[in-house]
Amino acid sequence: RIWSERRLRRLIRAVASFSRASVCARARGITPHTTTDTILPAANLTRHPLVTAAVEQQQQQQHKMAMKAPKDPLALKRELWGWYVYDFANSAFFNSAATVFIPLLVNGLATKYAWDQKKGADRPEQCADLKEDNVTQTNCVKCIQGYGDRLITLDPITGLSSQSDLEVLKLPGGINPTSFVFTMISISVLFQAIVFISVGSLGDYGNFRRRGLITASTVGSLACCCYIFVPLHASLYWLGGLILIISNVSLGVSVVFYNSYLPLMVDDSPEVVEAKAAAALGLKTAEDVCAAQERAGSEFSSKGMMWGYVGGTVCIIASFIVVTVCSFLGMGGYWALAVGASLSGVWWFAFSLYAFARIPDRPGLPIPPGANLMYEGWVRIYRLLCYVVKYQPATGWFLALFFIFSDGYATIATVSVLFASRELCLGITPLIMLSVMVPLFAVVGGWLWFKFQVFSNWSTKAILVTNLFFLGWLPMWGCVGFFTTEFGLRKPVELYVLAVWFGLCLGSAQAYGRALFSELIPAGHEADMFALFEITDKGSSWLGPLVASVILQLTGKIRPVLIYLLAAMVLPALFLHMLDLSDSIKSARAGTGLERLKGHNAQRGAPAAEALGSQGEGSGLEKEDVSLVDSRR
């Protein structure tokens, strides 16, 4: 009626004996049920829910023992180098193509197509074209620094010119051309969220961790190369948006598998291995092990982020040279932008091959028989969310805050190029210079903040909060422009100064955000916990672009978006400063978080929970505390 502890242990030993005997029997060509005497008939043994749970527990224990085996330092160094190089490769897409070339190309083609739909008096000329033809510059469009495109009208009597707002352009369907770019980003993030959840669990089973990384990276990089065909006609602006969705989703999926390597490499680092060995001998405490893991995680994450910005910077410099040469040879502006975007895809693909040769498989748990891993991803993410909300509420609050501030600094990077082009009238050359400055100073900033942490002994959380407050100064300075016409992002020189400041804080904020989250992950759930991380990181990127799209659709102006960006940086920083994560970090690193997670999963999905519960029909709390796979039993 109720299984005792002794009978449960005997059952597990019998299952282990049955499994070993089955393997030997198959090798000799004997049917498994004739090789051993078990406490249950062989035909029913493998179907019994208790046995199924016991087998899964045994497989997980064997996997954990294999993962605890010390890794060769040279192999770890090779793996780390491949991990850094992949960041070097894929950062070309975000820092070069997605930040500079793709928005300018798609926005330019969409705007041209919208103008092409206007006829006669509804389509004013460019003042620059009238000046070249020695025609009076009236009823024409001119870009005014700090205000963007304005309609210039000349009074025929006084000869004085006046400015007025242009009519908001519309594409088929009524969408503003610039809003179209942000809308495509928002749509791509919705697809990202779906794909994140579907593939998030694949990294924890079999060899899907490396396979998923290679597949997603290849699809994304080759899609990015297809931008070379977009300028064939202005009506193909929609194709540029479609390619953006495919490349952006593929990049996000690859980063899910990429980030799932970080906690595994941290546990294999010499410093952490030595700390664990000393703790086993009683020479160090669990807090010392956590501190070693935090230092290793911060170091690996910061170096990876720095290599990423180095890759993005070198790629955009190379793209700038290629685009300049193409323009000098007479290539049109849109074709030159397409070449720059496609070059990022080539860069991503080429250096990924080098990284994949050094990143190992890192196999996960055996795939459960008959399991649907795509559906399992949704189930596991749901259970992880329930677990985080119930047992680690501080981690849940961190994810909610990360959802907001990661959207904030991602939107700053996305909006800045179009703001500089539309509001400050900058051409392609100064825009590329700004785009080079940001990742360049991000590398410097990541190194400086890491050295500052080592010198000051500040925690990862303290560094992150400081970075967010500093990043909030950028939109705050832009909001000053609402009250004056002299400064507050009214002059191009201000943007160069803020680009340096943004770079010094951005790389560090991204690196320390990732490092802080890695400290909150229960062992064995790296891939799907980082899927949650990517959902709150990349998955939040729909919010800022959506706000920008709505504002542009209604007003035709980008500056009001700065109000949202100010709130998105400062408020999460303030709440994160007040949030205590120490208990969640200790729980995850000590393994108690994993025990609770397994017990939570078993309560929801294991048929054995009812049979094992000492009060099977009692309260929900009593059921919850009893589970076959709960190691406390």
Backbone hydrogen bonds, N-H to C=O, Kabsch-Sander energy under -0.5 kcal/mol:
donor,donor_aa,acceptor,acceptor_aa,energy
3,W,611,A,-0.8
8,L,4,S,-2.0
9,R,5,E,-2.2
10,R,6,R,-2.2
11,L,7,R,-2.2
12,I,8,L,-2.2
13,R,9,R,-2.3
14,A,10,R,-2.4
15,V,11,L,-2.3
16,A,12,I,-2.3
17,S,13,R,-2.5
18,F,14,A,-2.6
19,S,15,V,-2.6
20,R,16,A,-2.3
21,A,17,S,-2.4
22,S,18,F,-2.2
23,V,19,S,-1.8
24,C,20,R,-1.9
25,A,21,A,-2.6
26,R,22,S,-2.5
27,A,23,V,-1.8
28,R,24,C,-1.3
29,G,25,A,-0.7
29,G,26,R,-0.8
30,I,25,A,-3.0
34,T,31,T,-1.6
35,T,32,P,-1.6
38,T,36,T,-0.6
44,N,41,P,-0.7
45,L,41,P,-1.6
46,T,42,A,-0.9
48,H,44,N,-1.1
48,H,45,L,-0.8
52,T,48,H,-2.6
53,A,49,P,-2.2
54,A,50,L,-2.3
55,V,51,V,-2.9
56,E,52,T,-2.2
57,Q,53,A,-2.2
58,Q,54,A,-2.4
59,Q,55,V,-2.5
60,Q,56,E,-2.3
61,Q,57,Q,-2.4
62,Q,58,Q,-2.4
63,H,59,Q,-2.4
64,K,60,Q,-2.7
65,M,61,Q,-2.3
66,A,62,Q,-2.0
67,M,63,H,-2.4
68,K,64,K,-1.5
69,A,66,A,-0.9
76,L,72,D,-2.6
77,K,73,P,-2.4
78,R,74,L,-2.2
79,E,75,A,-2.4
80,L,76,L,-2.9
81,W,77,K,-2.2
82,G,78,R,-2.1
83,W,79,E,-2.4
84,Y,80,L,-2.6
85,V,81,W,-2.2
86,Y,82,G,-1.8
87,D,83,W,-1.3
88,F,84,Y,-2.1
89,A,85,V,-2.0
90,N,86,Y,-2.8
91,S,87,D,-1.6
92,A,89,A,-1.1
93,F,90,N,-1.2
94,F,90,N,-0.9
95,N,91,S,-2.7
96,S,92,A,-1.4
97,A,92,A,-1.6
98,A,93,F,-4.1
99,T,94,F,-0.7
100,V,96,S,-1.8
101,F,96,S,-1.5
102,I,97,A,-3.2
104,L,100,V,-1.7
105,L,101,F,-2.6
106,V,102,I,-2.9
107,N,103,P,-2.3
108,G,104,L,-2.2
109,L,105,L,-2.5
110,A,106,V,-2.6
111,T,107,N,-2.5
112,K,108,G,-2.4
113,Y,109,L,-2.4
114,A,110,A,-2.2
115,W,111,T,-2.5
116,D,112,K,-2.2
117,Q,113,Y,-0.9
118,K,115,W,-1.6
122,D,119,K,-1.7
123,R,120,G,-1.6
125,E,139,N,-0.7
127,C,141,V,-2.5
130,L,126,Q,-1.7
131,K,127,C,-2.2
132,E,128,A,-1.8
133,D,129,D,-1.3
134,N,131,K,-1.3
135,V,130,L,-2.9
138,T,136,T,-1.7
139,N,152,I,-1.6
140,C,152,I,-1.6
141,V,125,E,-2.6
142,K,150,R,-2.4
144,I,142,K,-0.6
144,I,148,G,-2.8
145,Q,143,C,-0.5
146,G,423,E,-2.3
147,Y,144,I,-2.5
147,Y,423,E,-0.6
148,G,144,I,-2.6
148,G,423,E,-1.0
150,R,142,K,-2.6
151,L,164,S,-2.9
152,I,140,C,-3.3
152,I,150,R,-0.7
153,T,151,L,-0.5
153,T,162,S,-2.5
155,D,160,L,-3.0
159,G,155,D,-1.9
162,S,153,T,-2.6
164,S,151,L,-1.0
171,L,175,I,-2.9
174,G,171,L,-2.6
180,F,176,N,-1.8
181,V,177,P,-0.9
182,F,178,T,-1.3
183,T,179,S,-2.6
184,M,180,F,-2.2
185,I,181,V,-1.7
186,S,182,F,-2.2
187,I,183,T,-2.5
188,S,184,M,-2.3
189,V,185,I,-1.8
190,L,186,S,-1.7
191,F,187,I,-2.0
192,Q,188,S,-2.1
193,A,189,V,-2.5
194,I,190,L,-1.7
195,V,191,F,-2.6
196,F,192,Q,-3.4
197,I,193,A,-2.0
198,S,194,I,-2.0
199,V,195,V,-2.5
200,G,196,F,-1.5
202,L,199,V,-1.2
203,G,199,V,-0.6
204,D,201,S,-1.5
205,Y,202,L,-1.5
206,G,365,L,-2.3
208,F,205,Y,-1.7
210,R,361,D,-0.5
211,R,207,N,-1.7
212,G,208,F,-3.0
213,L,209,R,-1.2
214,I,210,R,-2.4
215,T,211,R,-2.7
216,A,212,G,-2.3
217,S,213,L,-1.9
218,T,214,I,-2.3
219,V,215,T,-2.3
220,G,216,A,-2.3
221,S,217,S,-2.4
222,L,218,T,-2.2
223,A,219,V,-2.0
224,C,220,G,-2.0
225,C,221,S,-1.5
226,C,222,L,-0.7
226,C,223,A,-1.1
227,Y,224,C,-1.6
228,I,225,C,-1.2
229,F,226,C,-1.9
230,V,227,Y,-1.1
232,L,229,F,-1.3
233,H,230,V,-1.0
236,L,233,H,-2.0
237,Y,234,A,-1.3
238,W,235,S,-0.7
239,L,236,L,-0.9
240,G,236,L,-1.3
241,G,237,Y,-1.5
242,L,238,W,-2.2
243,I,239,L,-2.6
244,L,240,G,-1.7
245,I,241,G,-1.8
246,I,242,L,-2.2
247,S,243,I,-2.8
248,N,244,L,-2.4
249,V,245,I,-2.5
250,S,246,I,-2.2
251,L,247,S,-2.4
252,G,248,N,-2.2
253,V,249,V,-2.3
254,S,250,S,-2.4
255,V,251,L,-2.0
256,V,252,G,-1.4
257,F,253,V,-1.5
258,Y,254,S,-2.3
259,N,255,V,-3.0
260,S,256,V,-1.2
261,Y,258,Y,-1.3
262,L,259,N,-1.4
265,M,261,Y,-2.3
266,V,262,L,-2.3
267,D,263,P,-2.0
268,D,264,L,-1.1
269,S,265,M,-0.6
269,S,266,V,-1.1
273,V,269,S,-2.5
274,E,270,P,-2.5
275,A,271,E,-1.9
276,K,272,V,-2.5
277,A,273,V,-2.3
278,A,274,E,-2.5
279,A,275,A,-2.2
280,A,276,K,-2.1
281,L,277,A,-1.2
282,G,279,A,-1.0
283,L,278,A,-2.8
284,K,278,A,-0.8
289,V,285,T,-1.5
290,C,286,A,-2.3
291,A,287,E,-2.3
292,A,288,D,-2.1
293,Q,289,V,-2.5
294,E,290,C,-2.4
295,R,291,A,-2.4
296,A,292,A,-2.5
297,G,293,Q,-2.7
298,S,294,E,-2.5
299,E,295,R,-2.3
300,F,296,A,-2.8
301,S,297,G,-2.4
302,S,298,S,-2.4
303,K,299,E,-2.5
304,G,300,F,-2.5
305,M,301,S,-2.4
306,M,302,S,-2.5
307,W,303,K,-2.7
308,G,304,G,-1.9
309,Y,305,M,-2.2
310,V,306,M,-2.2
311,G,307,W,-2.5
312,G,308,G,-2.6
313,T,309,Y,-2.5
314,V,310,V,-2.8
315,C,311,G,-2.4
316,I,312,G,-2.1
317,I,313,T,-2.1
318,A,314,V,-2.5
319,S,315,C,-2.6
320,F,316,I,-2.2
321,I,317,I,-2.2
322,V,318,A,-2.3
323,V,319,S,-3.1
324,T,320,F,-2.5
325,V,321,I,-2.3
326,C,322,V,-2.5
327,S,323,V,-2.5
328,F,324,T,-2.4
329,L,325,V,-1.8
330,G,327,S,-1.5
331,M,326,C,-2.6
336,A,332,G,-2.2
337,L,333,G,-2.1
338,A,334,Y,-2.1
339,V,335,W,-2.0
340,G,336,A,-2.0
341,A,337,L,-2.3
342,S,338,A,-2.5
343,L,339,V,-2.2
344,S,340,G,-1.0
345,G,341,A,-1.0
346,V,342,S,-2.0
347,W,343,L,-2.4
348,W,344,S,-2.5
349,F,345,G,-2.3
350,A,346,V,-2.6
351,F,347,W,-2.2
352,S,348,W,-1.3
353,L,349,F,-1.4
354,Y,350,A,-1.0
355,A,351,F,-1.9
356,F,352,S,-3.0
357,A,353,L,-1.2
358,R,355,A,-1.7
359,I,355,A,-1.4
364,G,206,G,-2.5
365,L,204,D,-2.4
371,A,368,P,-2.0
373,L,371,A,-0.8
376,E,372,N,-3.0
377,G,373,L,-1.7
378,W,374,M,-0.9
379,V,375,Y,-2.0
380,R,376,E,-3.3
381,I,377,G,-2.4
382,Y,378,W,-2.2
383,R,379,V,-2.5
384,L,380,R,-2.8
385,L,381,I,-2.5
386,C,382,Y,-2.4
387,Y,383,R,-2.9
388,V,384,L,-3.2
389,V,385,L,-2.6
390,K,386,C,-2.2
391,Y,387,Y,-3.3
392,Q,387,Y,-1.0
392,Q,388,V,-0.9
395,T,392,Q,-0.7
396,G,392,Q,-1.7
397,W,393,P,-2.4
398,F,394,A,-2.2
399,L,395,T,-2.4
400,A,396,G,-2.0
401,L,397,W,-2.6
402,F,398,F,-3.0
403,F,399,L,-2.1
404,I,400,A,-1.1
405,F,401,L,-2.6
406,S,402,F,-2.2
407,D,403,F,-0.7
408,G,404,I,-1.6
409,Y,405,F,-2.2
410,A,406,S,-1.8
411,T,407,D,-2.2
412,I,408,G,-1.9
413,A,409,Y,-1.7
414,T,410,A,-1.9
415,V,411,T,-3.2
416,S,412,I,-2.1
417,V,413,A,-0.7
418,L,414,T,-0.7
419,F,415,V,-2.9
420,A,416,S,-2.7
421,S,417,V,-2.1
422,R,418,L,-2.9
423,E,419,F,-2.4
424,L,419,F,-1.2
426,L,420,A,-2.1
431,L,427,G,-1.7
432,I,428,I,-2.2
433,M,429,T,-2.0
434,L,430,P,-2.3
435,S,431,L,-2.2
436,V,432,I,-1.8
437,M,433,M,-2.0
438,V,434,L,-1.8
440,L,436,V,-1.7
441,F,437,M,-2.7
442,A,438,V,-1.6
443,V,439,P,-1.8
444,V,440,L,-1.5
445,G,441,F,-3.0
446,G,442,A,-2.7
447,W,443,V,-1.9
448,L,444,V,-2.7
449,W,445,G,-2.8
450,F,446,G,-1.7
451,K,447,W,-2.4
452,F,448,L,-2.4
453,Q,449,W,-2.1
454,V,450,F,-2.2
455,F,451,K,-2.4
456,S,452,F,-3.1
457,N,453,Q,-2.3
463,I,459,S,-1.9
464,L,460,T,-2.1
465,V,461,K,-2.6
466,T,462,A,-2.0
467,N,463,I,-2.3
468,L,464,L,-2.2
469,F,465,V,-2.1
470,F,466,T,-2.2
471,L,467,N,-2.5
472,G,468,L,-1.6
473,W,470,F,-1.2
474,L,471,L,-1.2
476,M,472,G,-1.4
477,W,473,W,-2.2
478,G,474,L,-1.8
479,C,475,P,-2.1
480,V,476,M,-0.9
480,V,477,W,-0.5
481,G,477,W,-0.5
481,G,478,G,-1.1
482,F,479,C,-1.7
483,F,480,V,-2.0
484,T,480,V,-0.6
494,E,491,K,-0.8
495,L,491,K,-0.8
495,L,492,P,-0.6
496,Y,492,P,-1.3
497,V,493,V,-1.6
498,L,494,E,-2.4
499,A,495,L,-1.9
500,V,496,Y,-1.5
501,W,497,V,-1.8
502,F,498,L,-3.0
503,G,499,A,-2.2
504,L,500,V,-2.1
505,C,501,W,-1.2
506,L,502,F,-2.6
507,G,503,G,-1.1
509,A,505,C,-2.3
510,Q,506,L,-2.3
511,A,507,G,-2.2
512,Y,508,S,-2.9
513,G,509,A,-1.7
514,R,510,Q,-2.0
515,A,511,A,-2.4
516,L,512,Y,-2.3
517,F,513,G,-1.8
518,S,514,R,-1.9
519,E,515,A,-0.9
519,E,516,L,-0.6
520,L,517,F,-1.9
521,I,518,S,-0.8
523,A,588,A,-0.7
525,H,522,P,-1.6
529,M,525,H,-1.6
530,F,526,E,-2.2
531,A,527,A,-1.3
532,L,528,D,-1.6
533,F,529,M,-1.9
534,E,530,F,-2.6
535,I,531,A,-2.2
536,T,532,L,-2.2
537,D,533,F,-1.5
538,K,534,E,-1.0
539,G,534,E,-2.4
540,S,537,D,-0.8
541,S,538,K,-1.5
543,L,540,S,-2.0
544,G,540,S,-0.6
546,L,542,W,-1.9
547,V,543,L,-2.5
548,A,544,G,-2.8
549,S,545,P,-2.7
550,V,546,L,-2.4
551,I,547,V,-2.4
552,L,548,A,-2.6
553,Q,549,S,-2.3
554,L,550,V,-1.9
555,T,551,I,-3.2
556,G,551,I,-0.7
556,G,552,L,-1.0
557,K,551,I,-0.5
561,V,558,I,-2.1
562,L,559,R,-2.2
563,I,560,P,-1.2
564,Y,560,P,-0.7
565,L,561,V,-2.0
566,L,562,L,-2.2
567,A,563,I,-1.8
568,A,564,Y,-2.5
569,M,565,L,-1.1
569,M,566,L,-0.5
570,V,566,L,-2.2
571,L,567,A,-1.4
573,A,569,M,-1.1
574,L,570,V,-2.1
575,F,571,L,-2.2
576,L,572,P,-2.8
577,H,573,A,-1.8
578,M,574,L,-1.1
579,L,575,F,-0.7
579,L,576,L,-0.7
581,L,579,L,-0.7
585,I,581,L,-2.2
586,K,582,S,-2.2
587,S,583,D,-2.4
588,A,584,S,-2.2
589,R,585,I,-2.3
590,A,586,K,-2.3
591,G,587,S,-0.9
592,T,587,S,-0.6
593,G,587,S,-2.2
595,E,591,G,-1.8
596,R,592,T,-2.3
597,L,593,G,-2.2
598,K,594,L,-2.8
599,G,595,E,-2.5
600,H,596,R,-2.7
601,N,597,L,-2.5
602,A,598,K,-2.9
603,Q,599,G,-2.2
604,R,600,H,-1.4
605,G,601,N,-2.8
606,A,602,A,-2.4
609,A,606,A,-1.4
610,E,607,P,-0.6
611,A,607,P,-0.6
612,L,608,A,-2.3
613,G,609,A,-1.5
616,G,613,G,-0.9
618,G,615,Q,-2.7
623,K,619,S,-1.7
624,E,620,G,-2.2
625,D,621,L,-1.4
626,V,623,K,-1.2
627,S,625,D,-0.5
630,D,627,S,-1.0
631,S,629,V,-0.7
633,R,630,D,-2.0
